[in-house]
Amino acid sequence: MKPTRFIDSVNYAIEGIIHTVRTQKHMRWHFLSALVLLVTVLFLRVSPLEFTLLTVSICFVLFAELLNTAIETVVDLVSPEYHPLAKVAKDVAAGAVLIASIGAAVMGYLILSRYIFPLYKEALGMAGTPTEMVAVTSLLIVVIVVVILKAVSGRGTSLEGGLPSGHAAVAFAIATLVSLLTQDPVISILVIVMAVMVSHSRLLLRIHTTREVFLGAVTGTVITLVVMLLFRTLR
């Protein structure tokens, strides 16, 4: 039945949002990202115009996800069984969410980079620039530690499976080294994205679990930073 009172319309709308958050994992991630972003901009003290643009971007992504969920629900109602057109409808709706997310990411980057990048560059500068010896030593230690951990856990081989992920460990060790060598926020983000993609490929191939990949990333990053700090201390 169509609601006759405004308060009923609002309640039904809120119920729809709650249902989407409860049933859709991506919506929960969107809300969590929005929360982190809003808390961040409070500390960065962005301008009112920038805050408005970020808020509109967030709302647009949430709107797209709500619309995607509504379309998926209607498609499931009309076509419970698999149908090529039902797949097209769901794919197009998911594409709308992806485009909205890309637009929001670009907006967030253009606004927040001038606030965050100077702080990030300063943090990279505090860590110092690794020498060639530090870089080689860090990578060798990462590989040795990964082999030892796999031998102790008794799972997987040196190049496939086991705890932790060797690919993730080496990828994040290289990303850390490149970040410290260049001390350029843009390059640092790009190499970190590449490390994430390498790690994610291990999940897609079902060679590692999320826990193994995460521990590999932490192992590579922490060992590289520790070796860097030790060399700085001993010099």
N, C-alpha and C positions, 0 to 999 in steps of 0.2 A: 504493500500500500504506500502511496505517495504521502510523505509527512505533511501535516497541515500547519505545524508550528515551526518557527525558525529554530528553536532550541532542539527539536527533534531532528531536524536536518543536520545540525551541528553534531549531535550525539551519534548519528549514523555515520557521519564522515569520520569522526574520531574512532568509531568501531572499525571502520575500514582500514584506517592507518594502523591500529593496534593489530588487526588480523594480518596485515602485510608484514609487520615487524615480527610477529609470532611465527609466521610460516615461511618467510623468505629470508634466507641467510644473507643474501646480498643487501637487502634493506637494512638489516642489523649493522652490516659493515658501513653502509652509507651514513647511518645515524651516528655510529661511533666516529667516523671520519669527520662528520660535521661538528661533533662535540669537541674533538681535539682541535679542529681548525678555529672554532670560535674562542676557545680558551687561549690559543696561541695569539690570535689577533689582539686580545686584551692586553697581553704582555708587550706586544710589539707596538701598540698604540698607532694603529693605522688611521688614515684620515677617514672622515665620515663617508666620502664618496667611495673610497676603496672598500670600506666595510659594507656599503650598500651593494656594490658589485659582487662581492664574495657571497653575501646573503642571497642575492638573486640566483647566483650559480648553484648554491646549495639547494635552494628550493626547486630549481629546474631539474636537478638530478633526482631528488626525492619524488617530484611529480612524474618524471619519466618512469621510475620504478613502480610507482602506484599504478600508472596506466598499463605498464607491462603485466603486472599481476592481474589486473582486471581483464585484460585481453586473454591471458592464459586461462583464467577461470571460465570465461565465456566459451572459449574454444573447447575446453574439457567438457563443458556442459553440452555443447552441441555435437561434439564428435569425441565420444569416450574412446573409440577405437582409433588406431593410427590412420591418418589420412595425409597425403602429401600437402594439401592446402592448409591443413591444420598446422603442419610443421612450418610452412611458409609464414603463416600469421604469427606464430610464436617467435620465429627467427627475426622477422621484421620488428616486432615489439622489443626484442632483446637488442637489436641494432639501434633502436631509438635511445635506449638506456646507455649504450656504449658511446654514441655520439654526444649525448648530454654530459657524460663523465669526462670525455676528452675535452670538451669545451670548458668545463669547470676546472680541469687540471691546468689547462693553458691559462685561464684567468688567474688561478691561484699562483701559478709560477710567475706570471708577469707582475703581480702585485707584491707577493711575499719575498721574491728573490732579492729585491733591493734592501729588505730588512734583515733577512736571514743570512744571505751570502757573506756580508762583511763579518758577521759573528763566526760563521763556519770557517772562513779563511783565517781568521785570527786563531781559532782553535787548532787548525792544521799547522799554523806557524809555530804555535807553542809546542807541538809534538816534535818539530824539527824535521830536517830533510835527511833521509837515510842515504848512506853511502852504498857503493856497489857491493862492498863486502857484507853490509847489513842485509841488503836485498837477497843476495844469494844464500846467506846463512839462514835467514828467516824461512825461505822456501824449503831448504833442506831439512830444517828442524820440523817444519809442518809435515812434510812427507814422512819423516821418521816417526813422529808422534802418531800420525794416522795409522801407520803400519803396526806400531806397538799396540794401539788401542784395538785394532781389528784382531790382532793375535790374542789379546787378553779376552775380548768378548767372544772369540771363537765363531764369528759369523762373517760370511762373505769372503771375498778374495781381495788382493791388493788393489785391483782395478774395478771391481764390481761388487756392490752390496756391502753389508756390514756396517758396524758402528765405529766411527762416524763416516759421513760421506767424504771421500777423498777429493772428489771433484769440487764439492762445495768449499772444502777447506782451502784448497789451492786457489780457487777462483777468488775467494774473499781475501786471501793473503795477498794476491796480486792487486786486487782492488785497493786494499789498504796501502800497499807500497806506492802505487801510482798516485793515489790521493796525496800522500806525503811528499812524493817527489815533485809533483807539479804544483801542489798547494793552490789549485784552481778549483773552485766549487763546481763549475759546470763539468769539467773533466771528471772530477770525483764522482759526481752523481751518475754520469754516463757509465763509468767503469763499475760502479756499484750495481747499476741496472743490469749490466752484462753478467755480473756475478750472480745476481738473482735469477736471470734467465738460465744460466748454466745449472744452477741448483734446481730450478723448477723442472728442467728437462729430465733430471733424475727421478722426479716424482711422476712425470708423464710416462716415462718408460717403465715405471714400477720397479725400479732397481733399489730405491731407498724409500724409507718412510719419512714423514714430515719431521719426526724427532731426530732421525739420523742426519737429515739435511741441515736442520737447525744447529745441531751440535757440531757439524762440520764447519758451518759458517762461523760459529763462535770460536771454534778451535783455531781456524786460520787467522781470524782477526786478532784474537787475544795474543797468540804466540808472536805474531808480527809486531804488535805494539810493545810486548814485553822485551823482545830482542832489541827493538829500537831504543827503549828506555835504558836497558842494560849497557848498550854501547855508549850512550850519552853519559851515563854515570861513570863508566870506567875510563872515559877519555879525559 
